[in-house]
Amino acid sequence: MSLIIGFLGVVCLIVTMTDFLITTVGTNDSSPIAIRIAKVSFRLFRQLPEADIKHKVIGPLVVASVATWWILSVNLAWAMIFYGTSGSVVEQGSGRAADPVGFVSHVGHLLSTVGGGATSPANSNVALLGVVVGVNGMIVLTLAVSFVMTTTQTVVHGRKLLLYLGADRDNDMPLLKDMAGLIAELNAAPFALFFSHEDPEMRVPEKLTEIFGRRFDDAAVDWEHLAQALPYLHRYPEADMRSRLQDWLRDFSASRRPDQKGGNP
């Protein structure tokens, strides 16, 4: 039975780290699991009463939900791997085999590189495996910080562009290159779409939808081609671009609206 648990731990670790690496360093909108957790969290949090505080915290709460999935899954996976190795972790005081909670605690200390836990490896081979866990923890910590920084920088860049556009509402053509750059950044950091703002004029998904909606009839620029590059827009089947944008907005707007309906996950 312990070998089966250890094997399941290896599978869980591979799945979690694959999702983590694709999401954090994939530089595209692909995310096998994390984006689904983010969308579910987003839909739950936006049910909160309409208030400035909701729009301030909804983005950080969504990111925290995804980070919780990664941390708990990596911890559980390694705990299962250690558990699958008979007598791998013992209690420091008594030398008895650790219980399930002891395995989780042992891995938690290794991943956080804190040390000083109530358990210890039973032999040098297990201690060497603990080094791998510590390296895994450093990788998760480093890439997670980079992921958060990239996401928040994309949010700031989007709000800066909206400020420029707000200064001249009737002429966003000079900023066409900047808009293309922002869409490219959103594809590299799509979790920025879950961040909102207490000022409706600073909400990136809403304002991008508005800008594109009034520009599709402009024959000078292929605005539809640019809009099609928005993250996840290709998952909406409607033929009319305006309808597709509205469905896309319903999934990424933090506001609760009576006409809101679910889009594609």
Secondary structure by P-SEA (a helix, b strand, c coil): caaaaaaaaaaaaaaaaaaaaaaacccccccccaaaaaaaaaaaaacccccccccccaaaaaaaaaaaaaaaaaaaaaaaaaaaccccbbbccccccccaaaaaaaaaaaaacccccccccccaaaaaaaaaaaaaaaaaaaaaaaaaaaaaaaaaaaaaaaaaaaacccccccaaaaaaaaaaaaaacccccccccccccccaaaaaaaaaaacccccccaaaaaaaacccccccccccaaaaaaaaaaacccccccccccccc
